[in-house]
Amino acid sequence: MEEIKINVAFRNMKNWKDSENRSEHVLDRIQRRGIGKEQILEAVKKGAKKIRDDKSIVSEFRWYKLVYREFRLEKEKIRKIYPITVMEA
């Protein structure tokens, strides 16, 4: 079974020039809605998913939607989750 790791901290990523702003945005949205890592994990594991044109994933679970990007590290069997935003469903 793959391990899931969630990363909401700022990370300088080549493809996302605004990754610092994204990090601040998602932390703000998570805090405002009272969502913790447990709820993010639940949405990733159990939510109904749609893939958007930009390859980000929208997972709808209970009363909220999580938009995130996922990277799989096959060698270590890890799924890295980078939340983009959280919104009410």
PDB file of N, CA, C and O in Angstrom:
ATOM      1  N   MET A   1       0.839  -1.187   0.000  1.00  0.00           N
ATOM      2  CA  MET A   1       0.000   0.000   0.000  1.00  0.00           C
ATOM      3  C   MET A   1       0.882   1.248   0.000  1.00  0.00           C
ATOM      4  O   MET A   1       1.901   1.306   0.689  1.00  0.00           O
ATOM      5  N   GLU A   2       0.473   2.234  -0.780  1.00  0.00           N
ATOM      6  CA  GLU A   2       1.227   3.464  -0.863  1.00  0.00           C
ATOM      7  C   GLU A   2       0.960   4.354   0.350  1.00  0.00           C
ATOM      8  O   GLU A   2      -0.156   4.423   0.867  1.00  0.00           O
ATOM      9  N   GLU A   3       2.004   5.018   0.776  1.00  0.00           N
ATOM     10  CA  GLU A   3       1.887   5.996   1.840  1.00  0.00           C
ATOM     11  C   GLU A   3       1.504   7.325   1.198  1.00  0.00           C
ATOM     12  O   GLU A   3       1.992   7.661   0.119  1.00  0.00           O
ATOM     13  N   ILE A   4       0.626   8.085   1.865  1.00  0.00           N
ATOM     14  CA  ILE A   4       0.224   9.391   1.354  1.00  0.00           C
ATOM     15  C   ILE A   4       0.838  10.461   2.244  1.00  0.00           C
ATOM     16  O   ILE A   4       0.669  10.439   3.463  1.00  0.00           O
ATOM     17  N   LYS A   5       1.555  11.402   1.625  1.00  0.00           N
ATOM     18  CA  LYS A   5       2.138  12.524   2.348  1.00  0.00           C
ATOM     19  C   LYS A   5       1.526  13.802   1.819  1.00  0.00           C
ATOM     20  O   LYS A   5       1.410  13.998   0.609  1.00  0.00           O
ATOM     21  N   ILE A   6       1.133  14.674   2.743  1.00  0.00           N
ATOM     22  CA  ILE A   6       0.517  15.946   2.384  1.00  0.00           C
ATOM     23  C   ILE A   6       1.521  17.052   2.651  1.00  0.00           C
ATOM     24  O   ILE A   6       2.156  17.090   3.705  1.00  0.00           O
ATOM     25  N   ASN A   7       1.660  17.951   1.685  1.00  0.00           N
ATOM     26  CA  ASN A   7       2.602  19.049   1.832  1.00  0.00           C
ATOM     27  C   ASN A   7       1.885  20.350   1.518  1.00  0.00           C
ATOM     28  O   ASN A   7       1.537  20.607   0.366  1.00  0.00           O
ATOM     29  N   VAL A   8       1.660  21.178   2.546  1.00  0.00           N
ATOM     30  CA  VAL A   8       1.040  22.480   2.334  1.00  0.00           C
ATOM     31  C   VAL A   8       2.052  23.606   2.506  1.00  0.00           C
ATOM     32  O   VAL A   8       1.716  24.774   2.310  1.00  0.00           O
ATOM     33  N   ALA A   9       3.275  23.270   2.868  1.00  0.00           N
ATOM     34  CA  ALA A   9       4.301  24.281   3.074  1.00  0.00           C
ATOM     35  C   ALA A   9       4.810  24.792   1.732  1.00  0.00           C
ATOM     36  O   ALA A   9       4.701  24.116   0.709  1.00  0.00           O
ATOM     37  N   PHE A  10       5.367  25.997   1.759  1.00  0.00           N
ATOM     38  CA  PHE A  10       5.906  26.598   0.538  1.00  0.00           C
ATOM     39  C   PHE A  10       7.038  25.737  -0.002  1.00  0.00           C
ATOM     40  O   PHE A  10       7.889  25.244   0.738  1.00  0.00           O
ATOM     41  N   ARG A  11       7.013  25.578  -1.314  1.00  0.00           N
ATOM     42  CA  ARG A  11       8.088  24.866  -1.989  1.00  0.00           C
ATOM     43  C   ARG A  11       8.308  25.550  -3.327  1.00  0.00           C
ATOM     44  O   ARG A  11       7.360  25.762  -4.084  1.00  0.00           O
ATOM     45  N   ASN A  12       9.523  25.887  -3.612  1.00  0.00           N
ATOM     46  CA  ASN A  12       9.828  26.564  -4.865  1.00  0.00           C
ATOM     47  C   ASN A  12       9.789  25.543  -5.997  1.00  0.00           C
ATOM     48  O   ASN A  12      10.685  24.709  -6.124  1.00  0.00           O
ATOM     49  N   MET A  13       8.749  25.615  -6.811  1.00  0.00           N
ATOM     50  CA  MET A  13       8.574  24.658  -7.891  1.00  0.00           C
ATOM     51  C   MET A  13       8.701  25.375  -9.225  1.00  0.00           C
ATOM     52  O   MET A  13       8.121  26.443  -9.418  1.00  0.00           O
ATOM     53  N   LYS A  14       9.451  24.798 -10.136  1.00  0.00           N
ATOM     54  CA  LYS A  14       9.713  25.400 -11.446  1.00  0.00           C
ATOM     55  C   LYS A  14       8.432  25.681 -12.230  1.00  0.00           C
ATOM     56  O   LYS A  14       8.281  26.753 -12.815  1.00  0.00           O
ATOM     57  N   ASN A  15       7.532  24.737 -12.238  1.00  0.00           N
ATOM     58  CA  ASN A  15       6.326  24.856 -13.054  1.00  0.00           C
ATOM     59  C   ASN A  15       5.312  25.846 -12.492  1.00  0.00           C
ATOM     60  O   ASN A  15       4.476  26.363 -13.234  1.00  0.00           O
ATOM     61  N   TRP A  16       5.376  26.113 -11.202  1.00  0.00           N
ATOM     62  CA  TRP A  16       4.420  27.008 -10.571  1.00  0.00           C
ATOM     63  C   TRP A  16       5.166  28.232 -10.074  1.00  0.00           C
ATOM     64  O   TRP A  16       5.747  28.209  -8.989  1.00  0.00           O
ATOM     65  N   LYS A  17       5.154  29.285 -10.849  1.00  0.00           N
ATOM     66  CA  LYS A  17       5.864  30.508 -10.474  1.00  0.00           C
ATOM     67  C   LYS A  17       5.263  31.132  -9.219  1.00  0.00           C
ATOM     68  O   LYS A  17       5.950  31.845  -8.488  1.00  0.00           O
ATOM     69  N   ASP A  18       4.000  30.870  -8.974  1.00  0.00           N
ATOM     70  CA  ASP A  18       3.320  31.462  -7.817  1.00  0.00           C
ATOM     71  C   ASP A  18       3.187  30.483  -6.650  1.00  0.00           C
ATOM     72  O   ASP A  18       2.234  30.583  -5.878  1.00  0.00           O
ATOM     73  N   SER A  19       4.112  29.548  -6.507  1.00  0.00           N
ATOM     74  CA  SER A  19       3.965  28.501  -5.488  1.00  0.00           C
ATOM     75  C   SER A  19       3.943  29.062  -4.066  1.00  0.00           C
ATOM     76  O   SER A  19       3.303  28.475  -3.194  1.00  0.00           O
ATOM     77  N   GLU A  20       4.622  30.177  -3.810  1.00  0.00           N
ATOM     78  CA  GLU A  20       4.557  30.774  -2.468  1.00  0.00           C
ATOM     79  C   GLU A  20       3.148  31.314  -2.208  1.00  0.00           C
ATOM     80  O   GLU A  20       2.608  31.137  -1.115  1.00  0.00           O
ATOM     81  N   ASN A  21       2.562  31.962  -3.193  1.00  0.00           N
ATOM     82  CA  ASN A  21       1.187  32.454  -3.040  1.00  0.00           C
ATOM     83  C   ASN A  21       0.201  31.307  -2.883  1.00  0.00           C
ATOM     84  O   ASN A  21      -0.736  31.397  -2.090  1.00  0.00           O
ATOM     85  N   ARG A  22       0.405  30.238  -3.629  1.00  0.00           N
ATOM     86  CA  ARG A  22      -0.470  29.061  -3.507  1.00  0.00           C
ATOM     87  C   ARG A  22      -0.416  28.493  -2.089  1.00  0.00           C
ATOM     88  O   ARG A  22      -1.445  28.138  -1.515  1.00  0.00           O
ATOM     89  N   SER A  23       0.775  28.411  -1.541  1.00  0.00           N
ATOM     90  CA  SER A  23       0.948  27.870  -0.199  1.00  0.00           C
ATOM     91  C   SER A  23       0.200  28.722   0.827  1.00  0.00           C
ATOM     92  O   SER A  23      -0.513  28.190   1.677  1.00  0.00           O
ATOM     93  N   GLU A  24       0.362  30.040   0.746  1.00  0.00           N
ATOM     94  CA  GLU A  24      -0.336  30.942   1.664  1.00  0.00           C
ATOM     95  C   GLU A  24      -1.846  30.822   1.485  1.00  0.00           C
ATOM     96  O   GLU A  24      -2.591  30.810   2.465  1.00  0.00           O
ATOM     97  N   HIS A  25      -2.293  30.735   0.246  1.00  0.00           N
ATOM     98  CA  HIS A  25      -3.721  30.625  -0.050  1.00  0.00           C
ATOM     99  C   HIS A  25      -4.326  29.368   0.557  1.00  0.00           C
ATOM    100  O   HIS A  25      -5.355  29.435   1.229  1.00  0.00           O
ATOM    101  N   VAL A  26      -3.698  28.236   0.327  1.00  0.00           N
ATOM    102  CA  VAL A  26      -4.280  26.985   0.820  1.00  0.00           C
ATOM    103  C   VAL A  26      -4.255  26.938   2.345  1.00  0.00           C
ATOM    104  O   VAL A  26      -5.208  26.447   2.950  1.00  0.00           O
ATOM    105  N   LEU A  27      -3.210  27.427   2.977  1.00  0.00           N
ATOM    106  CA  LEU A  27      -3.177  27.457   4.445  1.00  0.00           C
ATOM    107  C   LEU A  27      -4.298  28.332   4.989  1.00  0.00           C
ATOM    108  O   LEU A  27      -4.939  27.973   5.977  1.00  0.00           O
ATOM    109  N   ASP A  28      -4.539  29.472   4.357  1.00  0.00           N
ATOM    110  CA  ASP A  28      -5.625  30.360   4.765  1.00  0.00           C
ATOM    111  C   ASP A  28      -6.974  29.668   4.615  1.00  0.00           C
ATOM    112  O   ASP A  28      -7.801  29.726   5.526  1.00  0.00           O
ATOM    113  N   ARG A  29      -7.206  29.019   3.488  1.00  0.00           N
ATOM    114  CA  ARG A  29      -8.485  28.339   3.241  1.00  0.00           C
ATOM    115  C   ARG A  29      -8.714  27.180   4.208  1.00  0.00           C
ATOM    116  O   ARG A  29      -9.833  26.973   4.679  1.00  0.00           O
ATOM    117  N   ILE A  30      -7.672  26.439   4.499  1.00  0.00           N
ATOM    118  CA  ILE A  30      -7.790  25.313   5.428  1.00  0.00           C
ATOM    119  C   ILE A  30      -8.157  25.819   6.818  1.00  0.00           C
ATOM    120  O   ILE A  30      -9.051  25.275   7.465  1.00  0.00           O
ATOM    121  N   GLN A  31      -7.470  26.855   7.274  1.00  0.00           N
ATOM    122  CA  GLN A  31      -7.738  27.403   8.607  1.00  0.00           C
ATOM    123  C   GLN A  31      -9.142  27.988   8.696  1.00  0.00           C
ATOM    124  O   GLN A  31      -9.840  27.765   9.685  1.00  0.00           O
ATOM    125  N   ARG A  32      -9.563  28.731   7.681  1.00  0.00           N
ATOM    126  CA  ARG A  32     -10.900  29.352   7.689  1.00  0.00           C
ATOM    127  C   ARG A  32     -12.012  28.321   7.751  1.00  0.00           C
ATOM    128  O   ARG A  32     -13.053  28.566   8.360  1.00  0.00           O
ATOM    129  N   ARG A  33     -11.802  27.185   7.134  1.00  0.00           N
ATOM    130  CA  ARG A  33     -12.847  26.169   7.081  1.00  0.00           C
ATOM    131  C   ARG A  33     -12.691  25.092   8.153  1.00  0.00           C
ATOM    132  O   ARG A  33     -13.491  24.159   8.215  1.00  0.00           O
ATOM    133  N   GLY A  34     -11.686  25.214   8.980  1.00  0.00           N
ATOM    134  CA  GLY A  34     -11.495  24.255  10.065  1.00  0.00           C
ATOM    135  C   GLY A  34     -11.159  22.856   9.581  1.00  0.00           C
ATOM    136  O   GLY A  34     -11.575  21.865  10.181  1.00  0.00           O
ATOM    137  N   ILE A  35     -10.416  22.782   8.506  1.00  0.00           N
ATOM    138  CA  ILE A  35     -10.049  21.489   7.933  1.00  0.00           C
ATOM    139  C   ILE A  35      -8.614  21.167   8.314  1.00  0.00           C
ATOM    140  O   ILE A  35      -7.726  22.014   8.216  1.00  0.00           O
ATOM    141  N   GLY A  36      -8.399  19.945   8.745  1.00  0.00           N
ATOM    142  CA  GLY A  36      -7.064  19.493   9.113  1.00  0.00           C
ATOM    143  C   GLY A  36      -6.536  18.462   8.133  1.00  0.00           C
ATOM    144  O   GLY A  36      -7.189  18.134   7.141  1.00  0.00           O
ATOM    145  N   LYS A  37      -5.356  17.959   8.421  1.00  0.00           N
ATOM    146  CA  LYS A  37      -4.751  16.949   7.537  1.00  0.00           C
ATOM    147  C   LYS A  37      -5.598  15.692   7.448  1.00  0.00           C
ATOM    148  O   LYS A  37      -5.605  15.022   6.416  1.00  0.00           O
ATOM    149  N   GLU A  38      -6.312  15.364   8.521  1.00  0.00           N
ATOM    150  CA  GLU A  38      -7.153  14.167   8.505  1.00  0.00           C
ATOM    151  C   GLU A  38      -8.260  14.294   7.457  1.00  0.00           C
ATOM    152  O   GLU A  38      -8.551  13.342   6.733  1.00  0.00           O
ATOM    153  N   GLN A  39      -8.885  15.501   7.383  1.00  0.00           N
ATOM    154  CA  GLN A  39      -9.946  15.711   6.412  1.00  0.00           C
ATOM    155  C   GLN A  39      -9.394  15.739   4.983  1.00  0.00           C
ATOM    156  O   GLN A  39     -10.064  15.296   4.050  1.00  0.00           O
ATOM    157  N   ILE A  40      -8.178  16.256   4.812  1.00  0.00           N
ATOM    158  CA  ILE A  40      -7.550  16.241   3.494  1.00  0.00           C
ATOM    159  C   ILE A  40      -7.299  14.801   3.067  1.00  0.00           C
ATOM    160  O   ILE A  40      -7.566  14.433   1.923  1.00  0.00           O
ATOM    161  N   LEU A  41      -6.790  13.995   3.977  1.00  0.00           N
ATOM    162  CA  LEU A  41      -6.557  12.571   3.679  1.00  0.00           C
ATOM    163  C   LEU A  41      -7.860  11.863   3.322  1.00  0.00           C
ATOM    164  O   LEU A  41      -7.900  11.067   2.383  1.00  0.00           O
ATOM    165  N   GLU A  42      -8.931  12.151   4.073  1.00  0.00           N
ATOM    166  CA  GLU A  42     -10.229  11.534   3.777  1.00  0.00           C
ATOM    167  C   GLU A  42     -10.704  11.901   2.378  1.00  0.00           C
ATOM    168  O   GLU A  42     -11.188  11.049   1.633  1.00  0.00           O
ATOM    169  N   ALA A  43     -10.560  13.181   2.027  1.00  0.00           N
ATOM    170  CA  ALA A  43     -10.990  13.612   0.696  1.00  0.00           C
ATOM    171  C   ALA A  43     -10.175  12.930  -0.393  1.00  0.00           C
ATOM    172  O   ALA A  43     -10.722  12.538  -1.423  1.00  0.00           O
ATOM    173  N   VAL A  44      -8.874  12.785  -0.175  1.00  0.00           N
ATOM    174  CA  VAL A  44      -8.013  12.130  -1.164  1.00  0.00           C
ATOM    175  C   VAL A  44      -8.384  10.656  -1.293  1.00  0.00           C
ATOM    176  O   VAL A  44      -8.442  10.128  -2.403  1.00  0.00           O
ATOM    177  N   LYS A  45      -8.630  10.001  -0.185  1.00  0.00           N
ATOM    178  CA  LYS A  45      -8.924   8.559  -0.218  1.00  0.00           C
ATOM    179  C   LYS A  45     -10.356   8.245  -0.650  1.00  0.00           C
ATOM    180  O   LYS A  45     -10.573   7.313  -1.425  1.00  0.00           O
ATOM    181  N   LYS A  46     -11.349   9.020  -0.153  1.00  0.00           N
ATOM    182  CA  LYS A  46     -12.746   8.633  -0.311  1.00  0.00           C
ATOM    183  C   LYS A  46     -13.581   9.527  -1.218  1.00  0.00           C
ATOM    184  O   LYS A  46     -14.685   9.148  -1.609  1.00  0.00           O
ATOM    185  N   GLY A  47     -13.074  10.701  -1.556  1.00  0.00           N
ATOM    186  CA  GLY A  47     -13.873  11.661  -2.311  1.00  0.00           C
ATOM    187  C   GLY A  47     -14.069  11.286  -3.764  1.00  0.00           C
ATOM    188  O   GLY A  47     -13.266  10.563  -4.354  1.00  0.00           O
ATOM    189  N   ALA A  48     -15.171  11.800  -4.339  1.00  0.00           N
ATOM    190  CA  ALA A  48     -15.430  11.639  -5.768  1.00  0.00           C
ATOM    191  C   ALA A  48     -14.495  12.591  -6.508  1.00  0.00           C
ATOM    192  O   ALA A  48     -14.431  13.779  -6.189  1.00  0.00           O
ATOM    193  N   LYS A  49     -13.768  12.067  -7.499  1.00  0.00           N
ATOM    194  CA  LYS A  49     -12.716  12.845  -8.139  1.00  0.00           C
ATOM    195  C   LYS A  49     -13.001  13.169  -9.594  1.00  0.00           C
ATOM    196  O   LYS A  49     -13.620  12.398 -10.327  1.00  0.00           O
ATOM    197  N   LYS A  50     -12.513  14.360  -9.984  1.00  0.00           N
ATOM    198  CA  LYS A  50     -12.527  14.793 -11.378  1.00  0.00           C
ATOM    199  C   LYS A  50     -11.145  15.353 -11.677  1.00  0.00           C
ATOM    200  O   LYS A  50     -10.540  16.017 -10.835  1.00  0.00           O
ATOM    201  N   ILE A  51     -10.653  15.085 -12.872  1.00  0.00           N
ATOM    202  CA  ILE A  51      -9.366  15.645 -13.292  1.00  0.00           C
ATOM    203  C   ILE A  51      -9.641  16.823 -14.203  1.00  0.00           C
ATOM    204  O   ILE A  51     -10.364  16.702 -15.192  1.00  0.00           O
ATOM    205  N   ARG A  52      -9.052  17.976 -13.862  1.00  0.00           N
ATOM    206  CA  ARG A  52      -9.239  19.180 -14.661  1.00  0.00           C
ATOM    207  C   ARG A  52      -8.240  19.209 -15.818  1.00  0.00           C
ATOM    208  O   ARG A  52      -7.312  18.403 -15.870  1.00  0.00           O
ATOM    209  N   ASP A  53      -8.442  20.138 -16.734  1.00  0.00           N
ATOM    210  CA  ASP A  53      -7.574  20.266 -17.910  1.00  0.00           C
ATOM    211  C   ASP A  53      -6.111  20.496 -17.541  1.00  0.00           C
ATOM    212  O   ASP A  53      -5.211  20.051 -18.254  1.00  0.00           O
ATOM    213  N   ASP A  54      -5.871  21.194 -16.425  1.00  0.00           N
ATOM    214  CA  ASP A  54      -4.491  21.470 -16.006  1.00  0.00           C
ATOM    215  C   ASP A  54      -3.880  20.321 -15.208  1.00  0.00           C
ATOM    216  O   ASP A  54      -2.811  20.467 -14.617  1.00  0.00           O
ATOM    217  N   LYS A  55      -4.562  19.181 -15.194  1.00  0.00           N
ATOM    218  CA  LYS A  55      -4.133  17.945 -14.526  1.00  0.00           C
ATOM    219  C   LYS A  55      -4.221  17.998 -13.003  1.00  0.00           C
ATOM    220  O   LYS A  55      -3.746  17.086 -12.326  1.00  0.00           O
ATOM    221  N   SER A  56      -4.819  19.049 -12.460  1.00  0.00           N
ATOM    222  CA  SER A  56      -5.080  19.048 -11.018  1.00  0.00           C
ATOM    223  C   SER A  56      -6.330  18.205 -10.777  1.00  0.00           C
ATOM    224  O   SER A  56      -7.116  17.969 -11.694  1.00  0.00           O
ATOM    225  N   ILE A  57      -6.504  17.761  -9.553  1.00  0.00           N
ATOM    226  CA  ILE A  57      -7.600  16.856  -9.205  1.00  0.00           C
ATOM    227  C   ILE A  57      -8.539  17.575  -8.244  1.00  0.00           C
ATOM    228  O   ILE A  57      -8.098  18.230  -7.300  1.00  0.00           O
ATOM    229  N   VAL A  58      -9.833  17.444  -8.494  1.00  0.00           N
ATOM    230  CA  VAL A  58     -10.852  17.990  -7.591  1.00  0.00           C
ATOM    231  C   VAL A  58     -11.520  16.802  -6.923  1.00  0.00           C
ATOM    232  O   VAL A  58     -12.098  15.941  -7.586  1.00  0.00           O
ATOM    233  N   SER A  59     -11.431  16.770  -5.611  1.00  0.00           N
ATOM    234  CA  SER A  59     -12.047  15.689  -4.848  1.00  0.00           C
ATOM    235  C   SER A  59     -13.160  16.272  -3.986  1.00  0.00           C
ATOM    236  O   SER A  59     -12.906  17.116  -3.127  1.00  0.00           O
ATOM    237  N   GLU A  60     -14.393  15.824  -4.215  1.00  0.00           N
ATOM    238  CA  GLU A  60     -15.539  16.306  -3.444  1.00  0.00           C
ATOM    239  C   GLU A  60     -15.872  15.274  -2.375  1.00  0.00           C
ATOM    240  O   GLU A  60     -16.120  14.105  -2.671  1.00  0.00           O
ATOM    241  N   PHE A  61     -15.874  15.732  -1.123  1.00  0.00           N
ATOM    242  CA  PHE A  61     -16.119  14.823  -0.009  1.00  0.00           C
ATOM    243  C   PHE A  61     -16.883  15.572   1.077  1.00  0.00           C
ATOM    244  O   PHE A  61     -16.499  16.672   1.475  1.00  0.00           O
ATOM    245  N   ARG A  62     -17.958  14.968   1.546  1.00  0.00           N
ATOM    246  CA  ARG A  62     -18.827  15.567   2.556  1.00  0.00           C
ATOM    247  C   ARG A  62     -19.236  16.971   2.149  1.00  0.00           C
ATOM    248  O   ARG A  62     -19.937  17.131   1.150  1.00  0.00           O
ATOM    249  N   TRP A  63     -18.824  17.992   2.885  1.00  0.00           N
ATOM    250  CA  TRP A  63     -19.262  19.369   2.647  1.00  0.00           C
ATOM    251  C   TRP A  63     -18.204  20.244   1.987  1.00  0.00           C
ATOM    252  O   TRP A  63     -18.394  21.456   1.882  1.00  0.00           O
ATOM    253  N   TYR A  64     -17.107  19.665   1.546  1.00  0.00           N
ATOM    254  CA  TYR A  64     -16.038  20.478   0.967  1.00  0.00           C
ATOM    255  C   TYR A  64     -15.427  19.808  -0.257  1.00  0.00           C
ATOM    256  O   TYR A  64     -15.561  18.604  -0.476  1.00  0.00           O
ATOM    257  N   LYS A  65     -14.744  20.646  -1.049  1.00  0.00           N
ATOM    258  CA  LYS A  65     -13.990  20.172  -2.215  1.00  0.00           C
ATOM    259  C   LYS A  65     -12.531  20.510  -1.992  1.00  0.00           C
ATOM    260  O   LYS A  65     -12.200  21.584  -1.488  1.00  0.00           O
ATOM    261  N   LEU A  66     -11.679  19.608  -2.362  1.00  0.00           N
ATOM    262  CA  LEU A  66     -10.236  19.789  -2.271  1.00  0.00           C
ATOM    263  C   LEU A  66      -9.676  19.755  -3.689  1.00  0.00           C
ATOM    264  O   LEU A  66      -9.923  18.812  -4.440  1.00  0.00           O
ATOM    265  N   VAL A  67      -8.924  20.787  -4.046  1.00  0.00           N
ATOM    266  CA  VAL A  67      -8.242  20.811  -5.337  1.00  0.00           C
ATOM    267  C   VAL A  67      -6.771  20.603  -5.032  1.00  0.00           C
ATOM    268  O   VAL A  67      -6.193  21.316  -4.212  1.00  0.00           O
ATOM    269  N   TYR A  68      -6.166  19.629  -5.689  1.00  0.00           N
ATOM    270  CA  TYR A  68      -4.777  19.301  -5.379  1.00  0.00           C
ATOM    271  C   TYR A  68      -4.059  18.730  -6.583  1.00  0.00           C
ATOM    272  O   TYR A  68      -4.670  18.360  -7.586  1.00  0.00           O
ATOM    273  N   ARG A  69      -2.756  18.669  -6.456  1.00  0.00           N
ATOM    274  CA  ARG A  69      -1.918  17.975  -7.436  1.00  0.00           C
ATOM    275  C   ARG A  69      -1.297  16.779  -6.719  1.00  0.00           C
ATOM    276  O   ARG A  69      -1.020  16.820  -5.520  1.00  0.00           O
ATOM    277  N   GLU A  70      -1.092  15.736  -7.476  1.00  0.00           N
ATOM    278  CA  GLU A  70      -0.548  14.511  -6.892  1.00  0.00           C
ATOM    279  C   GLU A  70       0.668  14.062  -7.689  1.00  0.00           C
ATOM    280  O   GLU A  70       0.666  14.060  -8.920  1.00  0.00           O
ATOM    281  N   PHE A  71       1.700  13.685  -6.954  1.00  0.00           N
ATOM    282  CA  PHE A  71       2.905  13.134  -7.564  1.00  0.00           C
ATOM    283  C   PHE A  71       3.162  11.780  -6.927  1.00  0.00           C
ATOM    284  O   PHE A  71       3.102  11.638  -5.705  1.00  0.00           O
ATOM    285  N   ARG A  72       3.446  10.799  -7.744  1.00  0.00           N
ATOM    286  CA  ARG A  72       3.724   9.455  -7.231  1.00  0.00           C
ATOM    287  C   ARG A  72       5.213   9.170  -7.339  1.00  0.00           C
ATOM    288  O   ARG A  72       5.817   9.312  -8.402  1.00  0.00           O
ATOM    289  N   LEU A  73       5.785   8.767  -6.224  1.00  0.00           N
ATOM    290  CA  LEU A  73       7.179   8.357  -6.193  1.00  0.00           C
ATOM    291  C   LEU A  73       7.181   6.840  -6.149  1.00  0.00           C
ATOM    292  O   LEU A  73       7.093   6.240  -5.078  1.00  0.00           O
ATOM    293  N   GLU A  74       7.282   6.233  -7.302  1.00  0.00           N
ATOM    294  CA  GLU A  74       7.167   4.771  -7.430  1.00  0.00           C
ATOM    295  C   GLU A  74       8.228   4.034  -6.621  1.00  0.00           C
ATOM    296  O   GLU A  74       7.950   3.012  -5.994  1.00  0.00           O
ATOM    297  N   LYS A  75       9.425   4.559  -6.645  1.00  0.00           N
ATOM    298  CA  LYS A  75      10.532   3.887  -5.964  1.00  0.00           C
ATOM    299  C   LYS A  75      10.263   3.717  -4.464  1.00  0.00           C
ATOM    300  O   LYS A  75      10.541   2.668  -3.883  1.00  0.00           O
ATOM    301  N   GLU A  76       9.711   4.782  -3.850  1.00  0.00           N
ATOM    302  CA  GLU A  76       9.444   4.753  -2.405  1.00  0.00           C
ATOM    303  C   GLU A  76       7.998   4.411  -2.082  1.00  0.00           C
ATOM    304  O   GLU A  76       7.630   4.299  -0.913  1.00  0.00           O
ATOM    305  N   LYS A  77       7.166   4.245  -3.127  1.00  0.00           N
ATOM    306  CA  LYS A  77       5.739   3.945  -2.966  1.00  0.00           C
ATOM    307  C   LYS A  77       5.041   5.008  -2.125  1.00  0.00           C
ATOM    308  O   LYS A  77       4.347   4.702  -1.156  1.00  0.00           O
ATOM    309  N   ILE A  78       5.239   6.254  -2.517  1.00  0.00           N
ATOM    310  CA  ILE A  78       4.646   7.391  -1.813  1.00  0.00           C
ATOM    311  C   ILE A  78       3.836   8.210  -2.795  1.00  0.00           C
ATOM    312  O   ILE A  78       4.263   8.444  -3.926  1.00  0.00           O
ATOM    313  N   ARG A  79       2.645   8.652  -2.350  1.00  0.00           N
ATOM    314  CA  ARG A  79       1.834   9.611  -3.102  1.00  0.00           C
ATOM    315  C   ARG A  79       1.970  10.954  -2.394  1.00  0.00           C
ATOM    316  O   ARG A  79       1.556  11.093  -1.243  1.00  0.00           O
ATOM    317  N   LYS A  80       2.541  11.935  -3.068  1.00  0.00           N
ATOM    318  CA  LYS A  80       2.690  13.267  -2.492  1.00  0.00           C
ATOM    319  C   LYS A  80       1.527  14.125  -2.963  1.00  0.00           C
ATOM    320  O   LYS A  80       1.258  14.231  -4.159  1.00  0.00           O
ATOM    321  N   ILE A  81       0.849  14.731  -2.009  1.00  0.00           N
ATOM    322  CA  ILE A  81      -0.317  15.548  -2.269  1.00  0.00           C
ATOM    323  C   ILE A  81       0.031  17.001  -1.984  1.00  0.00           C
ATOM    324  O   ILE A  81       0.486  17.338  -0.892  1.00  0.00           O
ATOM    325  N   TYR A  82      -0.188  17.859  -2.976  1.00  0.00           N
ATOM    326  CA  TYR A  82       0.026  19.295  -2.823  1.00  0.00           C
ATOM    327  C   TYR A  82      -1.324  19.995  -2.996  1.00  0.00           C
ATOM    328  O   TYR A  82      -1.748  20.247  -4.124  1.00  0.00           O
ATOM    329  N   PRO A  83      -2.011  20.315  -1.875  1.00  0.00           N
ATOM    330  CA  PRO A  83      -3.286  21.007  -1.981  1.00  0.00           C
ATOM    331  C   PRO A  83      -3.147  22.380  -2.628  1.00  0.00           C
ATOM    332  O   PRO A  83      -2.180  23.095  -2.367  1.00  0.00           O
ATOM    333  N   ILE A  84      -4.100  22.748  -3.463  1.00  0.00           N
ATOM    334  CA  ILE A  84      -4.124  24.057  -4.102  1.00  0.00           C
ATOM    335  C   ILE A  84      -5.147  24.952  -3.413  1.00  0.00           C
ATOM    336  O   ILE A  84      -4.862  26.108  -3.103  1.00  0.00           O
ATOM    337  N   THR A  85      -6.331  24.415  -3.179  1.00  0.00           N
ATOM    338  CA  THR A  85      -7.351  25.176  -2.454  1.00  0.00           C
ATOM    339  C   THR A  85      -8.391  24.223  -1.884  1.00  0.00           C
ATOM    340  O   THR A  85      -8.491  23.061  -2.276  1.00  0.00           O
ATOM    341  N   VAL A  86      -9.150  24.755  -0.954  1.00  0.00           N
ATOM    342  CA  VAL A  86     -10.265  24.019  -0.341  1.00  0.00           C
ATOM    343  C   VAL A  86     -11.477  24.950  -0.416  1.00  0.00           C
ATOM    344  O   VAL A  86     -11.375  26.137  -0.107  1.00  0.00           O
ATOM    345  N   MET A  87     -12.622  24.405  -0.828  1.00  0.00           N
ATOM    346  CA  MET A  87     -13.837  25.222  -0.923  1.00  0.00           C
ATOM    347  C   MET A  87     -15.024  24.409  -0.454  1.00  0.00           C
ATOM    348  O   MET A  87     -14.980  23.181  -0.381  1.00  0.00           O
ATOM    349  N   GLU A  88     -16.079  25.127  -0.140  1.00  0.00           N
ATOM    350  CA  GLU A  88     -17.305  24.446   0.266  1.00  0.00           C
ATOM    351  C   GLU A  88     -17.993  23.874  -0.963  1.00  0.00           C
ATOM    352  O   GLU A  88     -18.021  24.498  -2.024  1.00  0.00           O
ATOM    353  N   ALA A  89     -18.544  22.687  -0.805  1.00  0.00           N
ATOM    354  CA  ALA A  89     -19.207  22.011  -1.935  1.00  0.00           C
ATOM    355  C   ALA A  89     -20.567  22.594  -2.205  1.00  0.00           C
ATOM    356  O   ALA A  89     -21.260  22.145  -3.118  1.00  0.00           O
TER     357      ALA A  89
END
